Amino acid sequence: MRLLLVLIIPTITILTPLIILISIGRRKNKIDRVNFVVAILGCFLLGLVVPIVATFLSAQGLVYSFEADSPKCVTGAAVFIFFGYLVNLIGVPLAGIALFPPKHRNSSEVS
């Protein structure tokens, strides 16, 4: 239970904006470019909040098995802030570039 609360749930929480963006980009009925840019910006803004939530979840998981009188050190939970922002600053733009929909050509342009 502790491993689930300390590592697995915060990691999934950090990867949530990236998973959402990939699932939007790989849909069979592609969205247009403007809506995809809005999705990229939305996932990026979500990625600014998610590392803080993941750090809080990890800290709660570390404190889960402590007794009431014992000292609590949850310094290790701060690693999720670093990795969360790293995933957000590198992963979301790269996924957006890789999955960016091509420009549709109108049938009137091809003559």
C-alpha positions as CSV (number, residue, x, y, z in Angstrom):
1,M,0.0,0.0,0.0
2,R,2.8,2.4,0.8
3,L,4.5,1.8,-2.5
4,L,1.3,2.6,-4.3
5,L,0.9,5.9,-2.4
6,V,4.5,7.0,-2.5
7,L,5.5,6.1,-6.1
8,I,2.8,4.8,-8.4
9,I,0.0,7.2,-7.9
10,P,2.2,10.3,-8.0
11,T,4.0,9.1,-11.1
12,I,0.7,8.5,-12.9
13,T,-0.4,11.9,-11.7
14,I,2.7,13.5,-13.2
15,L,2.2,11.7,-16.5
16,T,-1.5,12.7,-16.8
17,P,-1.1,15.8,-19.0
18,L,1.2,13.8,-21.4
19,I,-1.3,10.8,-21.5
20,I,-4.2,13.2,-22.2
21,L,-2.3,14.9,-25.0
22,I,-1.2,11.6,-26.6
23,S,-4.7,10.2,-26.4
24,I,-6.1,13.4,-28.1
25,G,-3.4,13.3,-30.8
26,R,-3.8,9.6,-31.7
27,R,-7.6,9.7,-32.1
28,K,-8.9,8.4,-35.4
29,N,-11.0,11.5,-36.1
30,K,-8.3,14.1,-35.9
31,I,-9.1,17.5,-34.6
32,D,-8.0,20.6,-36.5
33,R,-4.8,22.5,-35.7
34,V,-6.3,25.3,-33.7
35,N,-8.1,22.9,-31.3
36,F,-4.9,20.8,-31.0
37,V,-2.9,23.9,-30.0
38,V,-5.6,24.7,-27.4
39,A,-5.2,21.1,-26.1
40,I,-1.4,21.5,-25.9
41,L,-1.8,24.7,-23.9
42,G,-4.4,23.1,-21.7
43,C,-2.2,20.2,-21.0
44,F,0.8,22.5,-20.3
45,L,-1.2,24.5,-17.8
46,L,-2.4,21.3,-16.2
47,G,1.2,20.2,-16.0
48,L,2.0,23.3,-13.9
49,V,-0.4,22.2,-11.1
50,V,0.1,18.4,-11.3
51,P,3.7,18.2,-9.8
52,I,2.5,20.0,-6.7
53,V,-0.4,17.5,-6.3
54,A,1.9,14.6,-6.9
55,T,4.3,15.9,-4.2
56,F,1.5,16.2,-1.8
57,L,0.3,12.7,-2.5
58,S,3.8,11.3,-2.1
59,A,4.2,13.1,1.2
60,Q,0.9,11.7,2.4
61,G,2.1,8.2,1.4
62,L,5.3,8.6,3.3
63,V,3.5,9.8,6.5
64,Y,0.9,7.0,6.1
65,S,2.7,4.4,8.2
66,F,4.3,6.7,10.8
67,E,3.0,6.8,14.4
68,A,1.6,10.0,15.8
69,D,4.6,10.7,18.1
70,S,7.4,9.8,15.6
71,P,9.2,12.6,13.7
72,K,8.2,12.8,10.0
73,C,10.6,13.5,7.2
74,V,9.1,13.7,3.8
75,T,12.0,15.4,2.0
76,G,12.1,12.6,-0.7
77,A,8.6,13.7,-1.9
78,A,10.1,16.9,-3.3
79,V,11.7,14.9,-6.2
80,F,8.2,14.9,-7.8
81,I,8.3,18.6,-8.2
82,F,11.5,18.4,-10.2
83,F,10.5,15.5,-12.4
84,G,7.0,16.8,-12.8
85,Y,8.2,20.1,-14.2
86,L,10.8,18.3,-16.3
87,V,8.2,16.1,-17.9
88,N,5.9,19.1,-18.4
89,L,8.6,21.4,-20.0
90,I,10.1,18.7,-22.2
91,G,7.5,16.0,-22.7
92,V,4.3,18.0,-23.5
93,P,5.9,20.2,-26.2
94,L,7.7,17.2,-27.8
95,A,4.5,15.2,-27.8
96,G,2.7,18.2,-29.3
97,I,5.2,18.5,-32.1
98,A,5.2,14.8,-32.8
99,L,1.4,14.5,-32.9
100,F,0.7,17.9,-34.6
101,P,-2.0,17.3,-37.3
102,P,-0.9,18.0,-40.8
103,K,-2.5,20.9,-42.7
104,H,-5.5,19.8,-44.7
105,R,-5.6,20.6,-48.3
106,N,-8.8,21.8,-49.8
107,S,-10.0,20.1,-53.0
108,S,-10.2,23.5,-54.7
109,E,-6.5,24.1,-54.2
110,V,-5.5,20.9,-56.0
111,S,-6.2,21.5,-59.7
